[in-house]
Amino acid sequence: MSEDAFNMSIRKFLKEVGVTSQRKIEETVREGQIGGEKKKKKLNVRMKLTAEGTGLNHVVDGEIELP
């Protein structure tokens, strides 16, 4: 596999992750499934990346400001 094909494959995967993750977060907030306080200001989120058959285990924590 060429380096260009490898990079394009990664970008395609990351685009899918980004688009579908944003959609799921928006649905969760819109449907009021954030639990706890009614007027919560931020949503704590965590994304975990693993790859089958490898030791890859990457975690990204963050906060999303709520409307």
Z-matrix of the N, CA and C atoms (Angstrom, degrees):
N
C 1 1.452
C 2 1.528 1 108.15
N 3 1.305 2 116.07 1 135.19
C 4 1.457 3 120.06 2 180.00
C 5 1.533 4 110.22 3 -76.47
N 6 1.308 5 115.42 4 160.65
C 7 1.463 6 121.58 5 177.91
C 8 1.532 7 110.47 6 -61.05
N 9 1.328 8 117.19 7 -39.21
C 10 1.470 9 120.76 8 179.06
C 11 1.528 10 111.67 9 -64.18
N 12 1.320 11 116.50 10 -43.91
C 13 1.464 12 120.40 11 179.40
C 14 1.535 13 110.05 12 -64.32
N 15 1.319 14 116.68 13 -39.73
C 16 1.471 15 122.27 14 177.90
C 17 1.524 16 109.95 15 -60.90
N 18 1.334 17 116.97 16 -49.37
C 19 1.463 18 120.96 17 -179.99
C 20 1.519 19 112.01 18 -62.51
N 21 1.317 20 117.76 19 -40.97
C 22 1.464 21 121.07 20 178.87
C 23 1.530 22 111.25 21 -64.91
N 24 1.324 23 116.23 22 -37.69
C 25 1.462 24 120.88 23 178.67
C 26 1.531 25 110.50 24 -64.54
N 27 1.327 26 116.64 25 -42.45
C 28 1.466 27 120.84 26 177.59
C 29 1.521 28 109.89 27 -63.69
N 30 1.319 29 117.47 28 -46.56
C 31 1.462 30 121.20 29 -178.96
C 32 1.524 31 111.84 30 -61.24
N 33 1.330 32 116.70 31 -39.45
C 34 1.468 33 120.96 32 178.65
C 35 1.527 34 110.14 33 -62.75
N 36 1.331 35 116.47 34 -44.73
C 37 1.458 36 120.91 35 178.11
C 38 1.521 37 111.11 36 -61.90
N 39 1.332 38 117.47 37 -47.83
C 40 1.454 39 121.33 38 -178.17
C 41 1.530 40 112.23 39 -64.96
N 42 1.314 41 117.21 40 -34.39
C 43 1.464 42 120.34 41 176.50
C 44 1.523 43 109.93 42 -64.16
N 45 1.329 44 116.66 43 -44.33
C 46 1.469 45 121.21 44 177.90
C 47 1.527 46 110.71 45 -61.31
N 48 1.327 47 116.96 46 -43.47
C 49 1.466 48 121.27 47 178.19
C 50 1.521 49 110.30 48 -60.89
N 51 1.325 50 116.67 49 -46.35
C 52 1.462 51 120.77 50 -178.16
C 53 1.511 52 113.18 51 -63.45
N 54 1.323 53 116.53 52 -47.63
C 55 1.471 54 121.19 53 -177.44
C 56 1.522 55 110.71 54 -65.67
N 57 1.318 56 117.57 55 -48.49
C 58 1.464 57 119.68 56 -177.47
C 59 1.529 58 111.68 57 -70.13
N 60 1.326 59 117.77 58 -34.43
C 61 1.466 60 120.65 59 178.43
C 62 1.519 61 110.70 60 -66.16
N 63 1.328 62 117.21 61 -44.08
C 64 1.456 63 120.35 62 178.51
C 65 1.524 64 110.30 63 -60.49
N 66 1.311 65 116.64 64 -43.38
C 67 1.467 66 121.18 65 179.70
C 68 1.530 67 110.93 66 -60.39
N 69 1.320 68 117.02 67 -44.37
C 70 1.471 69 120.98 68 -178.78
C 71 1.527 70 111.82 69 -67.06
N 72 1.333 71 117.18 70 -39.14
C 73 1.462 72 120.29 71 178.08
C 74 1.522 73 109.89 72 -64.82
N 75 1.330 74 116.78 73 -45.52
C 76 1.469 75 120.76 74 178.90
C 77 1.519 76 111.64 75 -60.26
N 78 1.331 77 117.34 76 -42.97
C 79 1.468 78 121.02 77 178.27
C 80 1.519 79 110.75 78 -62.09
N 81 1.309 80 116.92 79 -44.05
C 82 1.463 81 121.58 80 -178.72
C 83 1.519 82 111.24 81 -61.58
N 84 1.321 83 117.08 82 -45.04
C 85 1.465 84 121.48 83 179.91
C 86 1.523 85 110.19 84 -68.23
N 87 1.317 86 116.81 85 -45.82
C 88 1.468 87 121.44 86 -178.49
C 89 1.529 88 111.75 87 -60.50
N 90 1.320 89 116.91 88 -38.28
C 91 1.465 90 121.14 89 -178.75
C 92 1.522 91 112.34 90 -83.72
N 93 1.323 92 117.15 91 0.85
C 94 1.463 93 120.81 92 176.62
C 95 1.507 94 113.98 93 71.97
N 96 1.308 95 118.02 94 26.33
C 97 1.458 96 122.02 95 -177.47
C 98 1.530 97 112.67 96 -90.16
N 99 1.323 98 116.41 97 31.14
C 100 1.460 99 118.75 98 -176.83
C 101 1.519 100 112.85 99 -91.36
N 102 1.310 101 117.35 100 -5.64
C 103 1.451 102 121.73 101 174.61
C 104 1.516 103 114.04 102 63.88
N 105 1.313 104 115.25 103 173.07
C 106 1.464 105 120.36 104 176.59
C 107 1.509 106 113.64 105 61.77
N 108 1.323 107 114.16 106 -135.27
C 109 1.460 108 121.16 107 -175.37
C 110 1.529 109 112.57 108 -63.26
N 111 1.315 110 114.94 109 147.03
C 112 1.466 111 120.07 110 177.18
C 113 1.527 112 111.18 111 -70.21
N 114 1.320 113 117.56 112 -39.50
C 115 1.467 114 121.91 113 -174.85
C 116 1.537 115 111.16 114 -106.06
N 117 1.280 116 115.97 115 44.23
C 118 1.454 117 120.75 116 177.42
C 119 1.528 118 108.79 117 -62.86
N 120 1.323 119 117.71 118 138.66
C 121 1.467 120 122.17 119 -174.36
C 122 1.519 121 112.92 120 -92.68
N 123 1.336 122 116.75 121 -28.32
C 124 1.458 123 120.21 122 -176.88
C 125 1.520 124 110.56 123 -138.48
N 126 1.310 125 114.83 124 151.80
C 127 1.458 126 121.86 125 176.94
C 128 1.519 127 107.53 126 -112.01
N 129 1.323 128 117.06 127 118.98
C 130 1.464 129 121.23 128 176.78
C 131 1.521 130 108.09 129 -79.54
N 132 1.320 131 115.96 130 128.66
C 133 1.457 132 120.94 131 -177.76
C 134 1.529 133 110.08 132 -127.47
N 135 1.325 134 114.77 133 157.51
C 136 1.460 135 121.79 134 177.90
C 137 1.521 136 108.22 135 -143.79
N 138 1.314 137 115.15 136 133.08
C 139 1.463 138 121.50 137 176.14
C 140 1.532 139 106.53 138 -117.95
N 141 1.325 140 115.17 139 129.08
C 142 1.459 141 120.42 140 -179.65
C 143 1.522 142 108.73 141 -118.37
N 144 1.327 143 115.71 142 126.77
C 145 1.456 144 121.71 143 179.43
C 146 1.519 145 109.40 144 -112.12
N 147 1.320 146 115.33 145 123.10
C 148 1.460 147 121.43 146 174.73
C 149 1.523 148 107.76 147 -129.45
N 150 1.306 149 115.82 148 160.66
C 151 1.461 150 120.77 149 176.67
C 152 1.522 151 107.71 150 -134.92
N 153 1.296 152 114.99 151 120.49
C 154 1.449 153 121.85 152 -177.97
C 155 1.527 154 111.44 153 -51.85
N 156 1.328 155 116.14 154 133.26
C 157 1.456 156 121.63 155 176.93
C 158 1.521 157 114.84 156 78.91
N 159 1.359 158 116.12 157 9.46
C 160 1.463 159 120.10 158 178.40
C 161 1.520 160 109.47 159 -130.17
N 162 1.305 161 116.00 160 174.37
C 163 1.456 162 121.18 161 175.93
C 164 1.523 163 112.15 162 -92.63
N 165 1.336 164 117.10 163 11.61
C 166 1.464 165 120.43 164 -178.45
C 167 1.520 166 110.36 165 -66.17
N 168 1.308 167 115.18 166 123.26
C 169 1.455 168 122.39 167 177.60
C 170 1.524 169 106.41 168 -150.97
N 171 1.318 170 116.86 169 90.53
C 172 1.458 171 122.63 170 -174.96
C 173 1.528 172 108.54 171 -114.98
N 174 1.322 173 116.38 172 127.79
C 175 1.464 174 121.83 173 -177.92
C 176 1.532 175 109.02 174 -120.05
N 177 1.324 176 115.60 175 133.05
C 178 1.453 177 121.98 176 175.85
C 179 1.525 178 107.20 177 -121.51
N 180 1.325 179 116.66 178 121.19
C 181 1.465 180 121.95 179 176.76
C 182 1.520 181 108.63 180 -104.04
N 183 1.326 182 116.27 181 148.48
C 184 1.453 183 119.98 182 178.50
C 185 1.497 184 112.24 183 -162.86
N 186 1.324 185 114.87 184 177.64
C 187 1.455 186 122.47 185 177.75
C 188 1.526 187 108.53 186 -127.68
N 189 1.313 188 115.06 187 141.60
C 190 1.452 189 121.42 188 175.97
C 191 1.524 190 107.24 189 -119.28
N 192 1.326 191 115.58 190 124.94
C 193 1.461 192 119.94 191 177.43
C 194 1.521 193 108.71 192 -71.63
N 195 1.316 194 115.03 193 135.89
C 196 1.454 195 120.59 194 -178.37
C 197 1.520 196 111.11 195 -94.70
N 198 1.326 197 116.14 196 151.70
C 199 1.471 198 119.79 197 -179.94
C 200 1.517 199 111.95 198 -69.00
